[in-house]
Amino acid sequence: MPAIFRSLEEDYWHLCEAVQVWDVSCQRQVEITGPDSQKLVQLMTPRDMSQAKYGQCFYAPLCDEGGGMINDPIIIKHSDEYWWISIADTDVILWAKGLATGFELDVKVTEPDIWPLAIQGPKAEDLLVRIFSDEIKKIRFFYSKKMHYAGKELLIARSGWSKQGGFEIYVNAPELGAKLWDELFSKGEKMGVRAGCPNLIERIESGLLSFGGDMDYNTSPFECGLDQYVSLEADIKSLSIPALRKRPVKTRLMGIVIDQQVKMKDLRLYSGDREIGLITTNTWSPKYRRHLAFAKCDVNYISKKQNYYVISTNGKVPATITELPFNFESLGLYSYNSK
């Protein structure tokens, strides 16, 4: 999947101001069907899924028996016996099959022929209205709805890996995807529609995490700030809950703000003469005119009273740590536009 089309910054401003079509067909679905499908889904995540409604989308950590992260997908409930786990990367299907076999569950775990197409940006809704009518406006955030297109039924969700607003269309036939792609660009020409992809600047500003970079198999959901998606007190049968109740939190993923653009000599955060964090991703924000980063920080050294710094090619540069997602207003930062 592409990482840049024109330039990182030009793509960023366009995403924030217009509408983009992302071919994210490499992102697969794990389909779970059968009488025990909800049991399997619940085993895989520490988030309570018992109150999930039909068509609802859930952001949920998947965790192993030790409380380590396996992935952080979107889970969609189609019915009590029909679920999708929508993953962006890493292998989940073999783990799901292993759990189904080990726990002797009456389920079928497959990878359906689904190719997601993301429509992202502030003009995304207006563009889809031109194709699917005003019915698009009825889709609530993190819910999905089946819509008709070219004589077939497509699932469309108000979701996506940006915070600029948008939708994900779960295309179920290659020829349908090609037709829809062409129509999106035809109907969106006067709106300035472009092909795009997830943007590093936007995802860091928005506090969106990436598995394999900001978190991995050794990270618990508490260590990457996903506390609200863990139902420790719920009466659920989740593989990871017993471990998560006991597992100590040693690091915490924090936001880093630096007042100038820097070229880092190493990807570490320091306090005094001690290394206290590892930077997982970083970028210059043209909107807030600050260098932003995420860092896995030792919880024993997270305090506003401490002085932090990174080492750039020009020496030590002061840094501020903050909770994620960034609250730019509380940090006294206000946005600039692209003009």
Summary of the structure (lengths in Angstrom):
residues: 339
radius of gyration: 21.1
end to end distance: 29.3
largest distance: 65.5
contacts: 1082
relative contact order: 0.16
helix: 24%
strand: 33%
